[in-house]
Amino acid sequence: MRRGVIQIPSSKSDSQRAILAAALCSGTSELHPIGNSADEMAMLNAIQQLGAQVHWKSDTKALIQGITRFPTSTHVNLHESGLGLRLITSVCAAHPGKHRIDGAGSLTQRSMHFFEETLPAFGVRVQSNGGFIPLEIEGNMHGAELALDGSLSSQYLSGLLMALPLLQTESRLTVHELKSIPYVQMTLNTLAQFGISIQHHQFEQFVVAGNQRYIATNYLIEGDWSAASFWLVAAALGQSIVVEGLSLQSLQADKSILTAFEKANCAVLYTENGISIDGRNRIPFQFDATHCPDLFPALVTFAALCEGRSDIQGLKRLKHKESDRGEALQTEFEKLGVQLVLDETTDTIHVYGKKTIEGATVGSHNDHRIAMCLAIAGMFADAAVEIEGAEAVAKSYPRFWDDLQSLQTI
């Protein structure tokens, strides 16, 4: 058994939204704590390419001076940040000029047809590489009334919600089958703190007034429930781990992992500064992860050691991540002796949990969350688990391996 306290890094989802919002202010905002994940660094680099200035007061606290004059010609590279690219593209489209938006790695294989199908309705010319990056966009946007498909990713809607307040006229959006609603709520909360007001009705109709201004502020970034999910699973499976740095008032989608633990008959333990999980009486569980798909890797690891069949809904949400996570999880956990069935008819992964996990050489599929969930699984294997591509954790949690090594063996 291992014992220790894990201080969770800041939420890269919250951080990227706040960094971009600060860049759109006319004054200077203070953001804290900013992490050093690859995605956060990509967003910081992007806003500086657009003319914002970043001054570090400490390793985690930055002053961001907003863009004074948005460039009319830019080439912005978001590397492998899907959220960053989707936010920045709409924001660039809201300004006059020609902008080239690019990325790298797995992001080059993720469809960007949404922009070609949507932005022209706002008066923006869009050219892609056959539906993939790089994107060439020529603005600027005008207000419009439009129906959107929200089933693929809420990040496209978040990008529009950050851009549309900058337009001169009002916009109205009708969104069908919106997934990951908590992440849209996160966007709305961030915008509100920077002075932007957006009206909506049950996340189906959005009314965005034009001629709004982003107002500089001091912004506190939350701890990351997505990163915490792996350590909480380790605790639920028997490690003596306390997780610190989380807000129980958070609206992050992945906080719902606490609900999954309750469904699995686990006890959530609250200490003075942190959270742990008692999973000694755990049972197989059923959980709908449609609105929190990033929990799948952690939940599959947990289910692998809950004897019997657990069912996790939301399989369709896994196709367009850093890997096809459904297939990646099935491939790698079968190497560990755990059967996963991908049931596309019911949109569910069935996990047939066991008492023990076998050792094996497994692969991360260059996916940070796959690498982390395999590391947690390896803590309970009956032989060594070697992870190829383990460096993928840098995308969201660069110090993950250091935190793992910090745990004491007892």
C-alpha positions in Angstrom: 0.0 0.0 0.0 1.0 3.6 -0.7 0.3 6.6 1.5 0.5 10.3 0.9 -1.2 13.6 0.1 -1.6 14.8 -3.5 -1.9 18.5 -4.2 -4.0 18.7 -7.3 -2.8 21.0 -10.2 -5.0 23.8 -11.5 -7.8 23.0 -14.0 -6.5 23.4 -17.5 -10.1 23.8 -18.7 -10.7 26.7 -16.3 -7.2 28.1 -16.9 -7.4 28.3 -20.7 -10.8 30.0 -20.6 -9.5 32.6 -18.1 -6.3 33.2 -20.0 -8.1 34.0 -23.2 -10.7 36.2 -21.4 -7.9 38.2 -19.8 -6.3 38.7 -23.2 -9.6 40.2 -24.4 -9.6 42.9 -21.7 -8.4 46.4 -22.1 -6.6 46.3 -18.8 -4.5 43.9 -16.7 -5.8 40.8 -15.0 -4.1 38.7 -12.3 -4.6 34.9 -12.7 -3.5 32.3 -10.1 -2.6 29.5 -9.9 -1.7 28.8 -13.6 -0.3 25.3 -14.1 2.5 24.3 -16.5 0.6 21.8 -18.6 1.3 21.8 -22.4 -2.3 23.0 -23.1 -1.9 26.0 -20.7 1.4 26.9 -22.2 -0.1 26.7 -25.7 -2.8 29.2 -24.7 -0.4 31.6 -23.1 1.8 31.5 -26.2 -1.2 32.0 -28.4 -2.5 35.1 -26.7 1.0 36.6 -26.8 1.1 36.0 -30.6 -2.2 38.0 -30.7 -0.6 40.9 -28.8 -1.3 40.2 -25.1 1.5 40.6 -22.6 2.2 38.1 -19.8 4.3 39.0 -16.8 5.0 36.4 -14.1 4.8 37.4 -10.5 5.6 33.9 -9.3 5.8 30.4 -10.8 2.0 30.1 -10.8 0.8 33.8 -10.7 0.7 35.9 -13.8 -0.4 39.4 -14.8 -2.0 39.4 -18.3 -2.2 42.7 -20.1 -5.0 42.6 -22.6 -4.6 43.0 -26.4 -4.6 46.7 -27.3 -4.9 46.2 -31.0 -5.9 42.9 -32.5 -3.6 42.0 -35.4 -5.1 41.8 -38.9 -2.9 39.0 -40.0 -1.9 36.2 -37.6 -0.6 32.6 -37.6 -1.4 31.0 -34.2 -0.4 27.5 -33.3 -2.2 25.8 -30.4 -0.1 22.6 -30.6 -2.3 19.8 -29.2 -4.9 21.8 -27.3 -8.3 21.1 -28.8 -10.0 23.5 -26.4 -7.5 26.2 -27.1 -7.9 25.9 -30.9 -11.7 25.9 -30.7 -11.8 29.0 -28.5 -9.1 30.9 -30.4 -10.6 30.3 -33.8 -14.0 31.9 -33.0 -12.3 34.8 -31.2 -10.0 35.5 -34.2 -13.1 35.3 -36.5 -14.6 38.1 -34.4 -11.9 40.5 -35.6 -11.2 41.8 -39.1 -8.3 40.3 -41.0 -6.9 37.0 -42.1 -6.0 34.5 -39.5 -4.3 31.1 -39.8 -5.0 28.6 -36.9 -2.9 25.5 -36.7 -2.0 22.7 -34.3 0.1 19.5 -34.0 0.0 15.9 -33.0 -3.4 14.2 -32.6 -5.1 17.6 -33.2 -4.3 17.3 -36.9 -6.5 14.2 -37.0 -9.6 15.8 -35.4 -12.3 17.1 -37.6 -12.9 20.9 -37.7 -15.8 20.8 -40.2 -17.9 22.7 -37.6 -16.1 26.0 -38.5 -16.7 25.6 -42.2 -20.4 24.8 -41.6 -21.0 27.5 -39.0 -18.8 30.6 -39.3 -20.0 31.5 -42.8 -23.4 32.2 -41.3 -21.7 35.0 -39.4 -20.1 36.4 -42.5 -16.7 34.7 -42.0 -14.8 33.0 -44.9 -13.3 29.6 -43.8 -10.9 27.3 -45.6 -9.6 24.1 -44.1 -7.4 21.2 -45.1 -10.2 18.9 -46.1 -12.0 19.5 -42.8 -8.8 19.4 -40.8 -6.3 22.0 -39.6 -4.8 24.4 -40.6 -7.7 26.7 -40.8 -7.7 29.9 -42.8 -10.3 32.4 -41.6 -11.2 35.8 -42.8 -13.4 38.0 -40.6 -14.9 39.9 -39.2 -18.1 38.3 -37.8 -21.5 39.9 -37.6 -24.4 38.9 -35.4 -26.7 36.1 -36.6 -29.4 33.7 -35.6 -28.4 30.1 -36.0 -29.1 26.5 -35.0 -26.2 24.4 -33.8 -25.5 20.7 -33.3 -24.1 20.4 -29.8 -23.6 16.6 -29.8 -19.9 16.5 -30.9 -18.2 18.9 -28.5 -19.3 21.7 -26.3 -16.0 23.4 -27.0 -17.3 24.9 -30.2 -20.2 26.5 -28.4 -17.8 27.9 -25.7 -15.7 29.5 -28.5 -18.7 31.2 -29.9 -19.9 32.4 -26.5 -16.5 34.0 -26.0 -16.5 35.7 -29.4 -20.1 36.8 -30.0 -20.1 39.5 -27.2 -17.4 41.3 -29.2 -19.7 41.8 -32.2 -21.7 45.0 -32.9 -25.0 43.2 -33.1 -26.9 40.6 -31.1 -26.7 36.9 -31.8 -29.2 34.1 -31.1 -28.2 30.4 -30.9 -30.4 27.4 -30.7 -28.4 24.4 -29.6 -29.6 20.8 -30.2 -28.4 17.8 -28.2 -25.8 19.7 -26.2 -23.3 17.4 -24.4 -20.9 18.4 -21.6 -23.3 21.0 -20.3 -21.1 21.6 -17.1 -18.3 22.9 -19.4 -20.6 25.4 -21.0 -21.6 26.5 -17.5 -17.9 26.9 -16.7 -17.5 29.2 -19.8 -20.5 31.3 -18.7 -19.1 31.6 -15.2 -15.7 32.7 -16.5 -17.3 35.2 -18.8 -19.4 36.6 -16.0 -16.3 37.2 -13.9 -14.8 39.2 -16.8 -18.0 41.3 -17.2 -19.7 39.5 -20.0 -23.4 38.7 -19.7 -25.1 35.9 -21.7 -28.8 34.9 -21.4 -29.8 31.3 -22.0 -32.9 29.1 -21.5 -32.0 25.6 -20.3 -28.8 25.5 -22.4 -31.0 25.3 -25.5 -31.4 29.0 -26.5 -28.7 31.5 -26.0 -29.1 35.3 -26.5 -25.8 37.2 -26.7 -25.9 40.9 -26.8 -23.2 42.7 -28.9 -21.0 45.6 -28.0 -19.9 44.1 -24.7 -16.5 44.7 -23.1 -14.3 42.3 -21.2 -13.3 43.8 -17.8 -10.0 43.0 -16.2 -10.2 41.2 -12.9 -8.3 39.0 -10.4 -9.2 35.4 -11.2 -8.7 32.3 -9.0 -8.3 29.1 -11.0 -9.8 26.0 -9.5 -8.1 22.7 -8.8 -8.6 20.1 -11.5 -11.2 17.4 -10.8 -10.1 15.6 -14.0 -6.6 15.1 -12.6 -8.0 14.3 -9.2 -10.1 11.5 -10.5 -7.1 9.2 -10.9 -5.9 9.6 -7.3 -9.5 9.3 -5.9 -9.8 6.0 -7.8 -6.5 4.8 -6.3 -7.8 5.7 -2.9 -11.1 3.8 -3.6 -9.2 0.7 -4.6 -7.2 0.7 -1.3 -4.3 3.2 -1.4 -4.1 5.6 1.6 -4.3 8.8 -0.5 -5.8 12.2 0.4 -6.4 14.7 -2.4 -6.1 18.4 -1.6 -6.8 21.5 -3.6 -10.4 20.7 -4.8 -13.5 22.9 -4.5 -16.7 21.1 -3.5 -18.6 24.1 -5.0 -16.9 23.5 -8.3 -19.1 23.2 -11.4 -16.5 21.1 -13.2 -18.2 18.1 -14.9 -15.7 15.7 -13.5 -16.7 16.4 -9.9 -19.5 13.9 -10.6 -17.0 11.1 -10.0 -18.1 11.4 -6.4 -21.6 10.3 -7.5 -20.0 7.3 -9.3 -18.3 6.3 -6.0 -21.6 6.6 -4.2 -23.3 4.3 -6.8 -20.5 1.8 -6.2 -21.2 1.8 -2.4 -18.0 3.7 -1.5 -17.8 6.3 1.3 -16.5 9.8 0.5 -14.3 10.9 3.4 -13.7 14.6 4.0 -10.7 15.6 6.0 -9.8 19.1 7.1 -8.1 20.0 3.8 -8.9 17.2 1.4 -10.9 14.2 0.2 -10.3 10.5 0.3 -12.5 7.5 -0.7 -13.2 4.3 1.3 -13.9 1.6 -1.2 -13.7 -1.5 0.9 -17.3 -2.4 0.3 -17.4 -1.4 -3.4 -19.7 -3.1 -5.8 -20.2 -2.9 -9.6 -21.9 0.2 -10.7 -23.8 1.9 -13.5 -22.9 5.5 -14.4 -23.8 7.9 -17.2 -20.6 9.8 -18.2 -22.1 11.5 -21.3 -21.6 14.9 -19.8 -18.2 14.1 -18.3 -16.4 11.9 -20.9 -12.9 12.7 -19.5 -13.9 10.5 -16.5 -14.0 7.3 -18.6 -10.3 6.3 -18.1 -10.5 6.7 -14.4 -13.9 5.0 -14.1 -12.8 2.0 -16.2 -9.7 1.6 -14.0 -12.1 1.6 -10.9 -14.5 -0.7 -12.5 -11.7 -3.2 -13.5 -11.4 -3.9 -9.7 -15.1 -3.9 -8.8 -15.9 -7.6 -9.2 -18.8 -8.1 -11.7 -20.1 -6.0 -14.6 -20.1 -2.3 -14.5 -21.8 -0.2 -17.2 -20.5 3.3 -18.1 -22.6 5.2 -20.6 -21.4 7.8 -23.1 -19.2 5.7 -25.4 -19.8 7.9 -28.4 -18.1 10.9 -26.6 -14.8 9.0 -26.8 -14.2 8.9 -30.5 -12.7 12.4 -30.9 -10.3 12.7 -28.0 -6.5 12.5 -28.1 -7.1 8.9 -29.0 -10.2 6.8 -29.7 -10.5 6.3 -26.0 -13.0 3.5 -26.2 -10.8 1.4 -28.4 -7.7 2.4 -26.5 -9.2 1.4 -23.1 -10.4 -1.9 -24.5 -7.0 -2.7 -26.1 -4.9 -1.9 -23.1 -7.1 -3.3 -20.3 -7.4 -6.6 -22.2 -3.6 -6.8 -21.9 -4.1 -6.5 -18.2 -6.6 -9.4 -18.2 -9.7 -7.3 -17.9 -12.6 -7.7 -20.5 -14.2 -4.6 -21.9 -17.2 -4.7 -24.3 -17.9 -1.6 -26.4 -21.7 -1.7 -27.0 -22.4 1.0 -29.5 -26.1 0.1 -29.6 -26.6 1.2 -26.0 -23.7 3.7 -26.1 -22.1 1.9 -23.2 -18.8 0.3 -22.1 -19.3 -2.9 -20.1 -16.4 -3.6 -17.8 -16.1 -7.1 -16.3 -14.2 -6.4 -13.0 -12.0 -8.9 -11.3 -10.1 -9.4 -8.0 -6.7 -8.9 -9.6 -5.1 -7.2 -12.6 -2.3 -8.8 -14.6 1.1 -7.2 -15.4 1.9 -6.4 -19.0 3.5 -3.9 -21.3 0.8 -1.4 -22.4 0.7 1.8 -24.5 -0.6 5.3 -23.8 -1.8 5.9 -27.4 -0.1 9.3 -26.9 -3.1 10.1 -24.7 -2.4 11.7 -21.3 -5.5 10.2 -19.6 -4.8 6.7 -20.9 -1.3 6.9 -19.5 -2.5 8.1 -16.1 -5.3 5.5 -15.8 -2.8 2.7 -16.7 -0.4 4.0 -14.0 -3.2 3.7 -11.4 -4.1 0.2 -12.6 -0.4 -0.8 -12.3 -0.5 0.1 -8.6 -2.8 -3.0 -8.2 -1.4 -5.4 -10.7 0.1 -8.7 -9.6 3.2 -8.1 -11.8 4.9 -5.0 -13.4 3.0 -2.8 -15.7 5.3 -0.9 -18.2 3.7 2.0 -20.0 5.0 3.0 -23.4 4.5 6.7 -24.2 4.3 7.6 -20.5 5.4 11.2 -21.3 2.0 11.9 -22.7 0.9 13.1 -19.2 2.6 16.4 -19.9 -0.4 17.6 -21.9 -2.4 18.1 -18.7 -0.4 17.0 -15.7 3.4 17.3 -16.1 4.2 16.4 -12.5 2.1 13.3 -12.4 5.0 10.9 -12.2 6.7 13.0 -9.5 3.5 12.9 -7.5 3.3 9.1 -7.9 6.8 8.7 -6.7 6.1 11.0 -3.7 3.8 8.4 -2.2 5.3 6.4 0.6 5.2 2.6 0.5 3.9 1.2 3.8 
